[in-house]
Amino acid sequence: MHQDPVSRVRNFGRSVAVEVGALEDRYLNRGRPLGAARVLNAIGLGYENVSELRACLKLDTGLLSRLLRGLEAEGLVETKLSPTDRRCRIASLTPEGKKEFDIYEELSDERAASILARHKDARRLLDAMDIVTIALSRDDIVFEEADYASDIATKCLNAYAAELGERLKLDFDLKKAGDPELRQMQHPHGTFVVARLGDMPVGCVGVKGNDGAPAEVKRMWIAPAARGLGLARRLMITAEDAARSLGMDVLRLDSNSALFEAVNLYRTMGWTEIERFNDDPYPDLFFEKRL
């Protein structure tokens, strides 16, 4: 008999709490609990502003202060007023703190590898972890403009091309799919927006300026693990708002009927089907929207 959903969530929480060491008072045998180790790790990853550190770890002020004092007493962390804003405090790792950070990194990598080794299909396990991570951290997803040639944009575009190739059962070539010139995806002609969770890209969309002809929405993609959270609609709204800010009053896009989720979204958001407007070999549906 299957357990009810609430019981399954609670069982998951218990397993994770044990596995990540949340109950250990000497996390990874380094003499301090997980909370202090996470603060040390976050500072080592660049969260030195204490306010940003608190927001990143979702800790209340009192608990973070106690954890920082403990790390200071160990000689691992120093805190001082910001030289540019006396209202802010900055935390940094001491030389001993940097050594401890590196040890934690190595031990954490070993623990992660041991978890993956328990499942014969590590990719399936990682995909499940991504779904959980994104669902739990959905409020931390950031939408920001990115250079179309940047590393994070390239990751999105490669994932976009790989998925379309799989969904359409063909060798998808971005260059044959109306790949925009760099300037067409930059102000004042257009834009490219990435949705990310930390350094993990979870979606993207571009507005391609066409030198007077109707602009196009291009490269709208959501990572499979991030679907079901409303990100696609948010990205489309972001694209439409960006087009308005660039003075555009008409947008077009193309799609394929095999991408039924995307096609349904476009229709529910007021996009109207029109005749073919390009020679791209992959789409079979074409849409327009007046802003």
N, C-alpha and C positions, 0 to 999 in steps of 0.2 A: 504493500500500500504506500502510495506516495505521501510524503509529508506536505503539510500546508506551506504556502510561500513564506510566511513569517518564520516558521520553524527552520526552514532551509536557510534563510538569511542569518538567523541567529547561530546556526551550526557553522556557517561560513565564517562569521565573526569570531567564534571561539577558536576555530582552526587557525585563522590568520593571526590572532593574538598570540597563540603559542608559537607559531612558526617564526614570526618576526621578532620574537624576544620581548614582547611588551610586558611580560610578567617577570622578566629576569632583573635582579638587582645588580648584576654584573654583565651587562650586555656584551656579547661576543668575548666574554672573559677579559674585559678591559677595566673592570673596577668601578663602573658607573652605570646607572640605568639607561634605558633607551631614550628617555626625554633629553637627558644631558648630551647623549651621543648625537641626537638629531640636531640639537642647537649647534654643536661643534661642527657637524657636517654642513649645515646651512651657511654658517659663517665662511667655511672653507670654499663653498660654492659661489660666494660673492654677495651674500645677503648680510652686509656689514652694518647698514643703517638699522638701528634697533627697532624702529617702527616698522620697517619693511620686513625685518626678521620675524616680528610678532605676527604680522599679517600672513606671512608665508606659512608659518607653522600653526596658525590659528590658536595662539596661546594668550591667556589673559596677562595683563601687565605684571601682576604679583608673581605668578608662576615663572614667567620668563626672567624676572629679576632674580629670583632665587636660583634658577639654573645658571644664570650668568655669574652670579656671585660664587657658586660652587666651582665653576670652571676657572674663574679668576684665582680662587684659593689654591687650585691645583697648578697654577702657573701656565695654563693653556690658552687663556683669553685675556685680552686687555680691552677695557672700555674707556672712552674719553669723549669729550664734547667735540662736535664737528667744528673744524676750523672755519667753515663757511656759514654755518648756521648754529648758533649757540643753543638753540632750542632742541637740537638733535644730538643723540649719542651714537657713536660709532664703535662697533665691536670688531676686533681683529685678532687673528691667531698669533700667538707668540711662536718662536722657533720650535719649542716643544709641542705647541698646539698643532703646528704644521706636520710634525712627525706623527702625532697621534691621528691626525686626519688621514694621512697616507696609510697608516696601519688599518684604520677602519675601512678605508676604501678596498684594500686587499682582502680583508676578512669578509666584507660584504659581498664582494665579487665571488668569493669561494662559496658562500652560503647560497647565493643566487644560482650558481652552477649546479650545486647539489640538488636544489629544488627541481631544476629543469631535467636533471638526470633521472628523476623518478618516473617520468612519463615518456612513453615511447614516441609520442607525437609532440615534441617540444613546441612546434609552431602552433598547434591547436591550443596548448596551454598558454602560450604567450598572447594569442589572440583573445582568449578569455580574460587574461589579466588586463589587457588594454581596454576591453569593454568595461570592466569594473572600475579601473582607474579613471576613465573619462566620465563615467556616470557619476562617480562620487565627487569628482572635481569639476563638474560642468560650470559652476559659477566662477571658476578661475580661468576659463577659456578666454583668450584675448584675441580681438580682431584688430589687425593693424595693416597699414599699407607696407608693401615690400617691393623691392626692385625685382622686376620680372626675370632678371638674370642672377638673382641671389641664390645662395645655397638652399635656403628653405623653400624658395619658389621652385627650384629645380627638383627637390624631393617631392613636392606636391605634383608637379607636372609629370614626373616619371611614374608616380603611383596612379595618376589619372590615366596615362597612356596604357599602363599595364592592365588596369581594370577594364578599360574599354576594349582592349584586345581580347580579354577573356570573355567579357559579356557579349561581344559581337562575333566572337569566334573567328578572328582574323589577326593579321599582323598590323597593329595600329601604328601609323607613322604620323607624329605630330606635324612634320613639315608638310604633309599632304592635307592636313586638316586646317588649313588657313592659319598657320602659325603666325602670330602677329610679329611685326617688327618691334624692337625694344621701345622705340619712341611712341608707338601707338598705345602702349600700356603705361605711359608716364604722363604726369601733368605737363602741359595743359590739354594733352590729347586724350588721355585715358588714365586708368589706374589698375593696380593689381592688389588684392587684399588676401591676406592669409589668416586663418584661424589657427591658433596654436595653444597647447597646454604645456607650459614650460618650453622645452625645446622640441616638443612633439607636434608636428603639423597635423591638424585634424580636418582641414578643409581649405578651399581657396575659391576665388572667383575673380574674373577680370572684366574690365570695360575697355573695349578696343575702339579707339577713335579712328574714323575713316575719312578724315580730310573733307568734311562737308556732307558725305553720305551718312545715312543712319548708322549710329554706333552699334556695336554688338557686345552682348554678354558672352564671354569665352571662358573655357576651362573651369566650369563650375564642378567642384568635386568635394565629396565628404568621405573621410576615411570610414571604412566599413564598421569599425569599432565605435564610431561616433554617431551612427545613425539612430534615429528614433528619439533624438533630443531636441529637435526643432532647429538644428544648425543650418540646414539647407535653406529654410525660409529666411532665417536671419541673414545669411549670406546674400540671398537674392535682394532682400530689402536694402542691405548695405550697397549692393551694386546699383540699384535704382536711385538711391539717395546720392551716391557719388556722381552718377550721370547727371542728375539735376544740378548738382553743385558745379559741374563743368559746363552748364548751359545747354545740355542736350534735352530734346523734347520727345525723341523717338528712340526706342531700343529694339534691336532684333536679336534673335538667337536661333541656332539650329540644334536638332537633337535626333535621336533614333528611337523608333517605337519599341525597341528592346529595352530601353531605359524607362520603363513604365512609371517608376516612382517619380523621376524627374519630370516626365511629361505631365503627370497628374498634378504635380506642384505648380508648374507653369500655368496650367489651365485654371487652377483654383486661385491663382494670384492675378488673374485678369489678362493673361497673355492670349492673343488671338492668332489662330493658325492662318498662315498666308502661303503664297506660292514660293517655290524655291527661289532663293536670291543669290546663290553662289554655286561653284562647281566642286565643292568639297565632296569626295566620294563616299563618305561615311554616313551623313545624316539622311533621313527620309521624311523628317518633319521640320517645319519652319514656322517661327512665331514672331509676333511684333507686339509692342506695347507702347502706347502714348502716355507719357509721363505728366 
